[in-house]
Amino acid sequence: MRDQSAEDICREVYAATNDYYRQCEETLGEHALGFRILYGPPVVDAPFLFLGYQPGGRAIDCSEHHETWPETCDYATEEWPLAKQIRAIWGQEVVARCTGFNAIFFRAPSVAAWNRITQPLRDELEIFSRNNAERIVRTLRPECLIIIGLGTFSWLTEGKPSLYGEKGRVLARRGTLWGCEAIGTVHLSGSRISRGDRERLKKYFAALQTSARTQQTQEGCAS
């Protein structure tokens, strides 16, 4: 659902990030690769909001990402490995009604490269990103926050395993973050998920959606 006030808040985050990045750009030096925030429109009350760790490290053609969000959700249309995996699990129709971004806004080619930034500056960049990420999540109020990567989930919050795969591997953890139900998953494009485990994830989230719809129907009848 489009919401003008939510869009205004997200524009404020873009403007603040632009200002902050310009202040840090010279200090970042070779690590100044730009930033990226939303991967789709700022949809309020979306069924899911996908939250990753950090955007990729290429600075090529990134300036357009400094100004605003894409008109449609990239996860529903792009051919990146992660976008394909998200569509395979949640379905294109559902993903098209969602949005996503990363807990760290600033680009780096890898975690190792990010960690080569001096810690005081890196800490400041991460705090800035997380504070504004929280502002976006609390503004958009998704029904469920999907945190891509169990390491990212543990970095942001805590929760108990809620889905196991073959050989006892933890596929998902469940907790709360920034006022939302949060479910962390194994990294969908980088952790070599078997076909069977991918199907387990698909059924798990389909069951959650069915349960949520049933609860909404019951609450509607009760009112």
N, CA and C of each residue as an Amber inpcrd file, in Angstrom:
protein
   669
   0.8460000  -1.1910000   0.0000000   0.0000000   0.0000000   0.0000000
   0.8820000   1.2410000   0.0000000   0.6130000   2.1640000  -0.9420000
   1.3770000   3.3990000  -1.0150000   0.9040000   4.3560000   0.0740000
   1.8400000   5.0620000   0.6610000   1.5280000   5.9650000   1.7580000
   2.4350000   7.1840000   1.6160000   1.8280000   8.3610000   1.4230000
   2.6120000   9.5540000   1.1670000   3.5440000   9.8880000   2.3150000
   3.0710000   9.7660000   3.5450000   3.9300000  10.0940000   4.6780000
   5.1120000   9.1400000   4.7690000   4.8810000   7.8530000   4.4460000
   5.9770000   6.8870000   4.4490000   6.9920000   7.2340000   3.3670000
   6.5010000   7.6290000   2.2000000   7.4130000   8.0240000   1.1280000
   8.2170000   9.2490000   1.5310000   7.5800000  10.1830000   2.2080000
   8.2870000  11.3840000   2.6540000   9.4000000  11.0340000   3.6390000
   9.1230000  10.1170000   4.5580000  10.1430000   9.7070000   5.5260000
  11.3010000   9.0210000   4.8150000  10.9880000   8.1640000   3.8510000
  12.0560000   7.4890000   3.1120000  12.8810000   8.4890000   2.3030000
  12.2450000   9.5110000   1.7470000  12.9990000  10.5560000   1.0440000
  13.9290000  11.2920000   2.0100000  13.4640000  11.4930000   3.2460000
  14.3220000  12.1190000   4.2540000  15.5530000  11.2480000   4.5280000
  15.3630000   9.9300000   4.5580000  16.4870000   9.0160000   4.7760000
  17.4670000   9.1060000   3.6040000  16.9510000   9.1610000   2.3800000
  17.8310000   9.3060000   1.2180000  18.6300000  10.6030000   1.3020000
  17.9580000  11.6930000   1.6360000  18.6500000  12.9840000   1.7150000
  19.7130000  12.9720000   2.8050000  19.3780000  12.4070000   3.9630000
  20.3410000  12.3410000   5.0680000  21.5340000  11.4640000   4.6940000
  21.2690000  10.3620000   3.9800000  22.3590000   9.4650000   3.5840000
  23.2600000  10.1340000   2.5600000  22.6720000  10.8690000   1.6170000
  23.4780000  11.6170000   0.6560000  24.3980000  12.5930000   1.3690000
  23.8580000  13.3400000   2.3130000  24.6590000  14.3090000   3.0530000
  25.7660000  13.6180000   3.8350000  25.4130000  12.5440000   4.5100000
  26.3840000  11.8320000   5.3350000  27.4850000  11.2180000   4.4710000
  27.1060000  10.6650000   3.3250000  28.0930000  10.0470000   2.4330000
  29.0840000  11.0850000   1.9140000  28.5890000  12.2700000   1.5540000
  29.4930000  13.3170000   1.0720000  30.4900000  13.7180000   2.1580000
  30.0460000  13.7190000   3.4030000  30.9520000  14.0470000   4.5060000
  32.0440000  12.9960000   4.6800000  31.7010000  11.7250000   4.4030000
  32.6260000  10.6130000   4.6320000  33.4340000  10.2220000   3.4050000
  33.0400000  10.7180000   2.2350000  33.5970000  10.2120000   0.9740000
  35.1150000  10.3360000   0.9030000  35.6370000  11.4720000   1.2890000
  37.0850000  11.6640000   1.2050000  37.8140000  10.7340000   2.1670000
  37.2840000  10.5760000   3.3700000  37.9040000   9.6860000   4.3520000
  37.8400000   8.2320000   3.9010000  36.7750000   7.8610000   3.2240000
  36.6380000   6.4890000   2.7270000  37.6560000   6.1730000   1.6400000
  38.0430000   7.1670000   0.8570000  39.0470000   6.9690000  -0.1740000
  38.6450000   5.8850000  -1.1650000  39.4900000   4.8640000  -1.3160000
  39.2170000   3.7940000  -2.2710000  37.9690000   2.9850000  -1.9090000
  37.5180000   3.1170000  -0.6800000  36.3180000   2.3910000  -0.2430000
  35.0310000   3.1720000  -0.5320000  35.1530000   4.3530000  -1.1360000
  33.9760000   5.1700000  -1.4400000  33.3100000   4.6490000  -2.7130000
  32.4340000   3.6790000  -2.5580000  31.7790000   3.0180000  -3.6890000
  30.2960000   3.3540000  -3.7860000  29.8630000   4.3350000  -3.0280000
  28.4670000   4.7230000  -3.0770000  27.6150000   3.9480000  -2.0890000
  26.3100000   4.0810000  -2.2470000  25.3890000   3.3980000  -1.3360000
  24.1320000   3.0100000  -2.0900000  23.3450000   2.1710000  -1.4810000
  22.0370000   1.7900000  -2.0210000  21.1120000   1.5490000  -0.8380000
  19.8780000   2.0470000  -0.9520000  18.9130000   1.8540000   0.1360000
  17.8100000   0.9160000  -0.3520000  16.6750000   1.4230000  -0.7800000
  15.5430000   0.5580000  -1.1100000  15.7010000  -0.1310000  -2.4650000
  15.2260000  -1.3790000  -2.5150000  15.2170000  -2.1640000  -3.7470000
  13.8160000  -2.2420000  -4.3520000  12.9310000  -1.3960000  -3.8760000
  11.5770000  -1.3290000  -4.3840000  10.8680000  -0.1590000  -3.7300000
   9.6570000   0.1470000  -4.1480000   8.9150000   1.2530000  -3.5330000
   8.7120000   1.0180000  -2.0390000   8.5580000   2.0870000  -1.2570000
   8.3530000   1.9490000   0.1900000   6.9150000   1.5370000   0.5090000
   6.6290000   0.2540000   0.3360000   5.2830000  -0.2740000   0.5160000
   4.9820000  -0.4250000   2.0070000   3.8620000   0.1230000   2.4400000
   3.4270000   0.0020000   3.8350000   2.5860000  -1.2590000   3.9840000
   2.7740000  -1.9640000   5.1090000   2.0160000  -3.1820000   5.4210000
   2.2430000  -4.2900000   4.3960000   3.4150000  -4.3580000   3.8060000
   3.7320000  -5.4300000   2.8550000   3.7630000  -6.7740000   3.5830000
   3.4760000  -7.8630000   2.8800000   3.5470000  -9.1710000   3.5430000
   4.9480000  -9.4830000   4.0640000   5.9770000  -9.0560000   3.3230000
   7.3590000  -9.2810000   3.7480000   8.2090000  -8.0710000   3.3840000
   9.2060000  -7.8130000   4.2090000  10.2700000  -6.8810000   3.8600000
  11.5700000  -7.6590000   3.9790000  12.3510000  -7.7070000   2.8950000
  13.5910000  -8.4770000   2.8630000  14.7550000  -7.5840000   3.2720000
  15.4820000  -8.0110000   4.2880000  16.5780000  -7.2170000   4.8340000
  17.8800000  -8.0090000   4.7340000  18.8090000  -7.5110000   3.9190000
  20.1060000  -8.1490000   3.7750000  21.1660000  -7.4630000   4.6230000
  22.4230000  -7.8210000   4.3700000  23.5270000  -7.2680000   5.1460000
  24.0680000  -5.9910000   4.5260000  24.3720000  -6.0380000   3.2020000
  25.0620000  -4.9200000   2.5750000  24.9380000  -5.0380000   1.0500000
  24.8050000  -3.9170000   0.3320000  24.7690000  -3.9930000  -1.1270000
  26.1350000  -4.3620000  -1.6920000  26.1520000  -4.8130000  -2.9110000
  27.4040000  -5.2000000  -3.5610000  28.3590000  -4.0320000  -3.7280000
  29.5760000  -4.3380000  -4.1460000  30.6240000  -3.3480000  -4.0930000
  30.9130000  -2.5550000  -5.3400000  30.2280000  -2.8270000  -6.4460000
  30.5530000  -2.0980000  -7.6670000  30.0040000  -0.6790000  -7.6250000
  30.8510000   0.2790000  -7.9430000  30.4270000   1.6790000  -7.9480000
  29.8230000   2.0780000  -9.2870000  29.9070000   1.2080000 -10.2960000
  29.4310000   1.5240000 -11.6400000  27.9270000   1.7830000 -11.6090000
  27.5210000   2.8880000 -12.2140000  26.0950000   3.2300000 -12.3570000
  25.3500000   3.2400000 -11.0220000  26.0160000   3.6320000  -9.9640000
  25.3410000   3.6100000  -8.6590000  24.7270000   4.9600000  -8.3080000
  25.0480000   6.0140000  -9.0670000  24.5780000   7.3470000  -8.6770000
  23.0610000   7.4340000  -8.6760000  22.3850000   6.7090000  -9.5750000
  20.9180000   6.7510000  -9.6080000  20.3290000   6.2130000  -8.3080000
  21.0540000   5.3040000  -7.6370000  20.5620000   4.7180000  -6.3960000
  20.6830000   5.6880000  -5.2270000  21.3780000   6.8030000  -5.4230000
  21.5400000   7.7810000  -4.3540000  20.3250000   8.6970000  -4.2300000
  19.4440000   8.6820000  -5.2120000  18.3650000   9.6550000  -5.2560000
  17.0140000   9.0930000  -4.8250000  16.6810000   7.8980000  -5.2950000
  15.3510000   7.3640000  -4.9940000  15.3260000   5.8560000  -5.2280000
  14.1630000   5.2730000  -5.0310000  13.9760000   3.8320000  -5.1450000
  13.4630000   3.4650000  -6.5490000  13.5810000   2.1910000  -6.9470000
  13.0080000   1.7660000  -8.2330000  11.4780000   1.7630000  -8.1880000
  10.8590000   1.8420000  -9.3610000   9.4010000   1.8990000  -9.4360000
   8.7470000   0.5700000  -9.0860000   9.4460000  -0.5220000  -9.3220000
   8.9370000  -1.8470000  -8.9620000  10.0020000  -2.5680000  -8.1480000
   9.5880000  -3.5990000  -7.4280000  10.5270000  -4.3250000  -6.5770000
  11.5320000  -5.0990000  -7.4270000  12.8150000  -4.7940000  -7.2550000
  13.8550000  -5.4860000  -8.0250000  13.8470000  -6.9910000  -7.7940000
  13.4950000  -7.4170000  -6.6010000  13.4970000  -8.8490000  -6.3140000
  12.4520000  -9.5990000  -7.1450000  11.4510000  -8.8720000  -7.6580000
  10.4050000  -9.4970000  -8.4630000  10.7470000  -9.5330000  -9.9510000
  11.7800000  -8.7780000 -10.3630000  12.0440000  -8.6410000 -11.7990000
  13.4710000  -8.9500000 -12.2270000  14.4350000  -8.7470000 -11.3400000
  15.8380000  -8.8770000 -11.7440000  16.2820000 -10.3440000 -11.8070000
  17.4110000 -10.5500000 -12.4900000  17.9340000 -11.9000000 -12.6750000
  19.1290000 -12.2040000 -11.7790000  19.3430000 -11.4010000 -10.7370000
  20.4110000 -11.7030000  -9.7850000  20.1170000 -13.0430000  -9.1170000
  21.1540000 -13.7640000  -8.6890000  20.9180000 -15.0420000  -7.9870000
  19.9920000 -14.9000000  -6.7820000  20.1790000 -13.8370000  -5.9740000
  19.3250000 -13.6730000  -4.7910000  17.8770000 -13.4060000  -5.1880000
  17.6740000 -12.5560000  -6.1910000  16.3080000 -12.2630000  -6.6370000
  15.6170000 -13.5290000  -7.1260000  16.3300000 -14.3540000  -7.8660000
  15.7500000 -15.6050000  -8.3600000  15.3680000 -16.5310000  -7.2100000
  16.2330000 -16.6250000  -6.2060000  15.9510000 -17.5020000  -5.0630000
  14.7570000 -16.9840000  -4.2590000  14.6650000 -15.6770000  -4.0900000
  13.5260000 -15.1090000  -3.3640000  12.2260000 -15.4230000  -4.0950000
  12.2190000 -15.2620000  -5.4180000  11.0080000 -15.5820000  -6.1880000
  10.6720000 -17.0610000  -6.1140000  11.6970000 -17.9010000  -6.0990000
  11.4640000 -19.3490000  -6.0530000  10.7920000 -19.7610000  -4.7460000
  11.1020000 -19.0520000  -3.6530000  10.5590000 -19.4220000  -2.3400000
   9.2300000 -18.7200000  -2.0640000   9.1450000 -17.4190000  -2.3480000
   7.9470000 -16.6560000  -1.9790000   6.9650000 -16.4620000  -3.1380000
   7.4310000 -16.6420000  -4.3670000   6.5630000 -16.4670000  -5.5230000
   6.5910000 -15.0480000  -6.0470000   6.5730000 -14.8980000  -7.3690000
   6.7090000 -13.5880000  -7.9850000   5.5810000 -12.6440000  -7.5890000
   4.3600000 -13.1540000  -7.5010000   3.2090000 -12.3010000  -7.1890000
   3.3280000 -11.6970000  -5.7940000   3.7770000 -12.5090000  -4.8240000
   3.9540000 -12.0070000  -3.4590000   5.1240000 -11.0250000  -3.4070000
   6.2350000 -11.3880000  -4.0290000   7.4340000 -10.5450000  -3.9760000
   7.1710000  -9.1770000  -4.6060000   6.3310000  -9.1310000  -5.6310000
   6.0190000  -7.8630000  -6.2840000   5.3320000  -6.8900000  -5.3420000
   4.7240000  -7.4010000  -4.2610000   4.0460000  -6.5390000  -3.2840000
   4.9340000  -6.2360000  -2.0750000   6.2100000  -6.5590000  -2.1890000
   7.1470000  -6.3850000  -1.0750000   8.2240000  -5.3750000  -1.4400000
   9.1020000  -5.1230000  -0.5160000  10.2690000  -4.2980000  -0.7820000
  11.4320000  -4.8580000   0.0350000  12.5770000  -4.1970000  -0.0400000
  13.7340000  -4.6780000   0.7120000  14.8740000  -3.6780000   0.6820000
  15.8160000  -3.8850000   1.5670000  17.0410000  -3.0860000   1.5910000
  18.0430000  -3.8110000   2.4750000  19.1640000  -3.1770000   2.7870000
  20.2180000  -3.7940000   3.5900000  20.4350000  -3.0280000   4.8910000
  20.8880000  -3.7510000   5.9020000  21.1380000  -3.1360000   7.2030000
  22.2970000  -2.1440000   7.1490000  23.2410000  -2.3760000   6.2430000
  24.3130000  -1.4200000   5.9610000  24.0430000  -0.8540000   4.5770000
  23.9600000   0.4490000   4.4640000  23.6250000   1.0760000   3.1890000
  24.8120000   1.1790000   2.2400000  26.0370000   1.1880000   2.7740000
  27.2210000   1.5640000   1.9970000  27.8590000   0.3420000   1.3360000
  28.2230000   0.5020000   0.0790000  28.7060000  -0.6180000  -0.7220000
  30.1060000  -1.0900000  -0.3070000  30.3260000  -2.3810000  -0.4590000
  31.6490000  -2.9900000  -0.3210000  31.6300000  -4.2880000  -1.1150000
  32.7340000  -4.6620000  -1.7580000  32.7320000  -5.8800000  -2.5690000
  32.6500000  -7.1660000  -1.7640000  32.9910000  -7.0960000  -0.4790000
  32.9550000  -8.2840000   0.3700000  33.0110000  -7.8460000   1.8260000
  32.6960000  -8.7770000   2.7190000  32.8050000  -8.4870000   4.1510000
  34.2600000  -8.1790000   4.5070000  35.1890000  -8.9280000   3.8920000
  36.6110000  -8.6940000   4.1700000  37.0150000  -7.2770000   3.7800000
  36.5430000  -6.8100000   2.6270000  36.8650000  -5.4490000   2.1880000
  36.2470000  -4.4190000   3.1300000  35.0160000  -4.6810000   3.5630000
  34.3550000  -3.7750000   4.5030000  35.1470000  -3.6880000   5.8020000
  35.6630000  -4.8010000   6.2610000  36.4040000  -4.8300000   7.5190000
  37.7740000  -4.1690000   7.4150000  38.2200000  -3.8690000   6.2020000
  39.4910000  -3.1520000   6.0490000  39.3350000  -1.6450000   6.2720000
  38.0990000  -1.1760000   6.3110000  37.8740000   0.2240000   6.6840000
  38.2020000   0.3720000   8.1740000  38.8330000   1.4640000   8.5420000
  39.2120000   1.6440000   9.9410000  37.9820000   1.5080000  10.8380000
  38.1450000   0.8440000  11.9590000  36.9950000   0.5040000  12.7920000
  36.1870000   1.7070000  13.2490000  36.8030000   2.8120000  13.6860000
  35.9660000   3.9420000  14.1160000  35.0290000   4.4200000  13.0060000
  35.5430000   4.5330000  11.7790000  34.7090000   4.9750000  10.6650000
  33.6760000   3.9150000  10.3250000  34.1050000   2.6610000  10.3010000
  33.1690000   1.5640000   9.9900000  32.0360000   1.5250000  11.0130000
  32.3730000   1.6940000  12.2770000  31.3390000   1.7030000  13.3190000
  30.3490000   2.8390000  13.0960000  30.8520000   4.0140000  12.7250000
  29.9660000   5.1500000  12.4810000  29.0340000   4.8840000  11.3050000
  29.5710000   4.3020000  10.2310000  28.7620000   3.9840000   9.0570000
  27.6860000   2.9540000   9.3880000  28.0470000   1.9650000  10.1940000
  27.0830000   0.9240000  10.5660000  25.9990000   1.4740000  11.4930000
  26.3890000   2.3170000  12.4390000  25.3970000   2.9090000  13.3440000
  24.4340000   3.7970000  12.5700000  24.9720000   4.6170000  11.6600000
  24.1120000   5.4660000  10.8360000  23.1180000   4.6130000  10.0500000
  23.6190000   3.5540000   9.4200000  22.7580000   2.6930000   8.6020000
  21.6950000   2.0110000   9.4420000  22.0970000   1.4360000  10.5580000
  21.1340000   0.6960000  11.3820000  20.0600000   1.6130000  11.9570000
  20.4440000   2.8060000  12.3570000  19.4470000   3.7420000  12.8820000
  18.4140000   4.0930000  11.8150000  18.8770000   4.3130000  10.6030000
  17.9570000   4.6670000   9.5250000  17.2060000   3.4550000   8.9990000
  17.8340000   2.2780000   9.0560000  17.1240000   1.0480000   8.7010000
  15.9580000   0.8300000   9.6580000  16.1950000   1.0510000  10.9270000
  15.1130000   0.9250000  11.9050000  14.0020000   1.9250000  11.6060000
  14.3660000   3.1370000  11.2600000  13.3490000   4.1470000  10.9500000
  12.4760000   3.6930000   9.7780000  13.0950000   3.1200000   8.7490000
  12.3240000   2.6610000   7.5880000  11.4060000   1.5100000   7.9750000
  11.9280000   0.5360000   8.7110000  11.1120000  -0.6260000   9.0870000
   9.9240000  -0.1940000   9.9330000  10.1510000   0.6700000  10.9080000
   9.0420000   1.1110000  11.7670000   8.0280000   1.9440000  10.9810000
   8.4770000   2.5980000   9.9240000   7.5740000   3.3720000   9.0820000
   6.7460000   2.4640000   8.1720000   7.3770000   1.4550000   7.5910000
   6.6900000   0.6040000   6.6140000   5.8590000  -0.5010000   7.2590000
   6.1870000  -0.8960000   8.4830000   5.3890000  -1.8630000   9.2470000
   5.0650000  -3.1430000   8.4610000   6.0600000  -3.8460000   7.9530000
   5.7540000  -5.0880000   7.2310000   5.1420000  -6.1260000   8.1640000
   4.3680000  -7.0240000   7.5970000   3.7990000  -8.1050000   8.3990000
   4.8990000  -9.0030000   8.9480000   5.9610000  -9.1720000   8.1700000
   7.0840000 -10.0090000   8.6150000   8.3630000  -9.4970000   7.9800000
   9.4060000  -9.4310000   8.7720000  10.7210000  -9.0010000   8.3180000
  11.5550000 -10.2480000   8.0460000  12.0100000 -10.4110000   6.8120000
  12.8350000 -11.5530000   6.4410000  14.2860000 -11.0990000   6.3980000
  15.0980000 -11.6240000   7.2920000  16.5060000 -11.2460000   7.3560000
  17.3140000 -12.3030000   6.6120000  17.9710000 -11.8890000   5.5410000
  18.7080000 -12.8010000   4.6780000  20.0870000 -13.0700000   5.2730000
  20.2930000 -14.2890000   5.7230000  21.5620000 -14.6810000   6.3230000
  21.4400000 -14.8080000   7.8290000  21.7510000 -15.9830000   8.3480000
  21.6430000 -16.1860000   9.7920000  22.6810000 -15.3650000  10.5520000
  23.8180000 -15.0960000   9.9090000  24.8060000 -14.2330000  10.5420000
  24.2810000 -12.8130000  10.7000000  23.5940000 -12.3160000   9.6850000
  22.9910000 -10.9850000   9.7600000  21.8960000 -10.9630000  10.8190000
  21.1050000 -12.0260000  10.8900000  20.0680000 -12.1250000  11.9150000
  20.6940000 -12.0290000  13.3040000  21.7560000 -12.7790000  13.5520000
  22.4050000 -12.7680000  14.8680000  23.0410000 -11.4170000  15.1740000
  23.4840000 -10.7080000  14.1410000  24.0770000  -9.3830000  14.3180000
  23.0240000  -8.3710000  14.7460000  21.7930000  -8.5430000  14.2540000
  20.7390000  -7.5680000  14.5050000  19.8390000  -7.9130000  15.6840000
  19.6200000  -9.2070000  15.9400000  18.6790000  -9.6090000  16.9750000
  19.0120000 -11.0270000  17.4070000  18.1080000 -11.6620000  18.1270000
  18.3000000 -13.0490000  18.5330000  16.9730000 -13.7840000  18.4200000
  17.0310000 -15.0860000  18.3050000  15.8180000 -15.8790000  18.1910000
  16.1410000 -17.3590000  18.1540000  15.1140000 -18.1520000  18.3270000
  15.2850000 -19.5930000  18.3730000  15.1130000 -20.2140000  16.9900000
  15.7580000 -21.3470000  16.7360000  15.5360000 -22.0400000  15.4570000
  14.0620000 -22.3610000  15.2690000  13.5580000 -22.1350000  14.0670000
  12.1490000 -22.4060000  13.7770000  11.9700000 -23.3530000  12.5960000
  13.0550000 -23.6760000  11.9220000  12.9850000 -24.6310000  10.8020000
  14.3410000 -25.2970000  10.6340000  14.2940000 -26.6220000  10.5470000
  15.5090000 -27.4040000  10.3190000  15.4470000 -28.0560000   8.9450000
  16.6050000 -28.2350000   8.3630000  16.6960000 -28.9090000   7.0860000
  17.2340000 -30.3070000   7.2350000  17.6000000 -30.8820000   6.1220000
  18.1870000 -32.2130000   6.1560000  19.5080000 -32.1620000   6.9250000
  19.8070000 -33.2320000   7.5900000  21.0270000 -33.3530000   8.4100000
  21.0140000 -32.3830000   9.5880000  19.8270000 -31.8860000   9.9740000
  19.7220000 -31.0550000  11.1650000  20.1870000 -29.6270000  11.0110000
  20.4180000 -29.1950000   9.8030000  20.8720000 -27.8280000   9.5690000
  19.7590000 -26.8360000   9.8970000  20.0940000 -25.7550000  10.6100000
  19.1210000 -24.7060000  10.8950000  18.9120000 -23.8870000   9.6240000
  17.6610000 -23.8290000   9.1690000  17.3260000 -23.0580000   7.9830000
  16.7350000 -21.6970000   8.3310000  16.1020000 -21.5820000   9.5050000
  15.4570000 -20.3200000   9.8720000  15.4380000 -20.1540000  11.3820000
  15.5260000 -18.9060000  11.8080000  15.3570000 -18.5370000  13.2120000
  14.2780000 -17.4650000  13.2960000  13.5890000 -17.4340000  14.4260000
  12.4420000 -16.5360000  14.5760000  12.6080000 -15.6720000  15.8160000
  12.3930000 -14.3770000  15.6530000  12.4810000 -13.4530000  16.7790000
  11.7210000 -12.1780000  16.4550000  12.1700000 -11.0690000  17.0020000
  11.5620000  -9.7670000  16.7010000  12.6770000  -8.7510000  16.4760000
  12.3870000  -7.7500000  15.6700000  13.3400000  -6.6780000  15.4180000
  12.5710000  -5.4130000  15.0570000  12.8430000  -4.3350000  15.7620000
  12.2830000  -3.0190000  15.4620000  10.7490000  -3.0580000  15.3790000
  10.1560000  -3.7870000  16.3180000   8.7090000  -3.8280000  16.4020000
   8.0380000  -4.7970000  15.4500000   8.8150000  -5.6020000  14.7390000
   8.2570000  -6.5420000  13.7610000   8.6460000  -7.9730000  14.0980000
   7.7890000  -8.9040000  13.7110000   8.2160000 -10.2980000  13.7030000
   9.3530000 -10.4220000  12.7050000  10.4050000 -11.1030000  13.0850000
  11.5790000 -11.2330000  12.2210000  11.9550000 -12.7060000  12.0890000
  12.1770000 -13.1330000  10.8590000  12.6230000 -14.4960000  10.5960000
  13.9090000 -14.4180000   9.7960000  14.9630000 -15.0010000  10.3470000
  16.2270000 -15.0600000   9.6540000  16.3590000 -16.3760000   8.9080000
  16.8750000 -16.3090000   7.6970000  17.0780000 -17.5190000   6.8970000
  18.5560000 -17.6930000   6.5660000  18.9240000 -18.9130000   6.2340000
  20.2470000 -19.1130000   5.6560000  20.3610000 -18.2000000   4.4410000
  21.5860000 -17.8360000   4.0800000  21.7180000 -16.9240000   2.9370000
  21.2820000 -17.6570000   1.6740000  20.2840000 -17.1250000   1.0160000
  19.5940000 -17.8630000  -0.0400000  20.4170000 -18.0380000  -1.3070000
  21.4010000 -17.1660000  -1.5360000  22.1930000 -17.2970000  -2.7580000
  23.6310000 -17.7210000  -2.5030000  24.0150000 -17.8510000  -1.2370000
  25.4180000 -18.1290000  -0.9880000  25.7100000 -19.2940000  -0.0670000
  24.7030000 -20.0610000   0.3270000  24.9710000 -21.1220000   1.3030000
  24.6520000 -22.5210000   0.7730000  24.5960000 -22.6600000  -0.5440000
  24.4310000 -23.9730000  -1.1700000  23.2430000 -24.7350000  -0.5970000
  22.0800000 -24.1710000  -0.7610000  20.8610000 -24.7970000  -0.2650000
  20.4770000 -25.9410000  -1.1910000  20.2030000 -27.0660000  -0.6220000
  19.7690000 -28.2110000  -1.4310000  18.3500000 -27.9720000  -1.9280000
  17.9730000 -28.7340000  -2.9380000  16.6100000 -28.6170000  -3.4630000
  15.5820000 -28.9410000  -2.3850000  15.8760000 -29.9570000  -1.5690000
  14.9590000 -30.3370000  -0.5040000  14.7980000 -29.2450000   0.5370000
  15.9000000 -28.5940000   0.9290000  15.8230000 -27.5220000   1.9220000
  15.1410000 -26.2890000   1.3570000  15.3480000 -26.0300000   0.0790000
  14.6450000 -24.9030000  -0.5410000  13.1400000 -25.1490000  -0.5280000
  12.7490000 -26.3960000  -0.7540000  11.3260000 -26.7260000  -0.7200000
  10.7770000 -26.6130000   0.7010000  11.5830000 -26.9720000   1.7110000
  11.1590000 -26.8170000   3.1060000  10.9150000 -25.3480000   3.4250000
  11.8090000 -24.4740000   2.9710000  11.6330000 -23.0410000   3.1950000
  10.3650000 -22.5400000   2.5050000  10.1360000 -22.9950000   1.2970000
   8.9490000 -22.5770000   0.5500000   7.6700000 -22.9700000   1.2890000
   7.6000000 -24.2000000   1.7660000   6.4110000 -24.6720000   2.4860000
   6.2580000 -23.9490000   3.8220000   7.3680000 -23.6830000   4.4750000
   7.3430000 -22.9890000   5.7750000   6.7190000 -21.6090000   5.6360000
   7.1590000 -20.8370000   4.6480000   6.6310000 -19.4860000   4.4950000
   5.2170000 -19.4870000   3.9140000   4.8930000 -20.4760000   3.0980000
   3.5140000 -20.5950000   2.6130000   2.5660000 -20.8610000   3.7780000
   2.9900000 -21.7130000   4.7110000   2.1610000 -22.0080000   5.8890000
   2.0010000 -20.7700000   6.7630000   3.0440000 -19.9710000   6.9050000
   2.9520000 -18.7410000   7.6920000   1.9530000 -17.7690000   7.0740000
   1.9810000 -17.6490000   5.7510000   1.0400000 -16.7540000   5.0770000
  -0.3930000 -17.2390000   5.2390000  -0.5850000 -18.5460000   5.1340000
  -1.9290000 -19.0990000   5.3120000  -2.4390000 -18.8350000   6.7240000
  -1.5650000 -19.0360000   7.7050000  -1.9340000 -18.7930000   9.0970000
  -2.2780000 -17.3260000   9.3200000  -1.4970000 -16.4190000   8.7140000
  -1.7410000 -14.9850000   8.8770000  -3.0760000 -14.5950000   8.2540000
  -3.3820000 -15.1530000   7.0800000  -4.6610000 -14.8330000   6.4360000
  -5.8360000 -15.3500000   7.2620000  -5.6870000 -16.5540000   7.8300000
  -6.7490000 -17.1170000   8.6630000  -6.9980000 -16.2430000   9.8860000
  -5.9140000 -15.7970000  10.5220000  -6.0380000 -14.9460000  11.6980000
  -6.7090000 -13.6220000  11.3490000  -6.3490000 -13.0250000  10.2000000
  -6.9590000 -11.7700000   9.7780000  -8.4550000 -11.9440000   9.5310000
  -8.8220000 -13.0840000   8.9430000 -10.2430000 -13.3690000   8.6790000
 -11.0140000 -13.5030000   9.9690000 -10.4260000 -14.2210000  10.9340000
 -11.0790000 -14.4010000  12.2170000 -11.2310000 -13.0850000  12.9540000
 -10.2090000 -12.2590000  12.9160000 -10.2780000 -10.9600000  13.5760000
 -11.3200000 -10.0700000  12.9130000 -11.4310000 -10.1760000  11.5650000
 -12.4440000  -9.4010000  10.8550000 -13.8520000  -9.8290000  11.2190000
 -14.0610000 -11.1420000  11.3670000 -15.3660000 -11.6500000  11.7450000
 -15.7230000 -11.2370000  13.1730000 -14.7050000 -11.2550000  14.0490000
 -14.9430000 -10.9290000  15.4600000 -15.3190000  -9.4600000  15.6310000
 -14.7900000  -8.6060000  14.7660000 -15.1030000  -7.1860000  14.8910000
 -16.4550000  -6.8470000  14.2720000
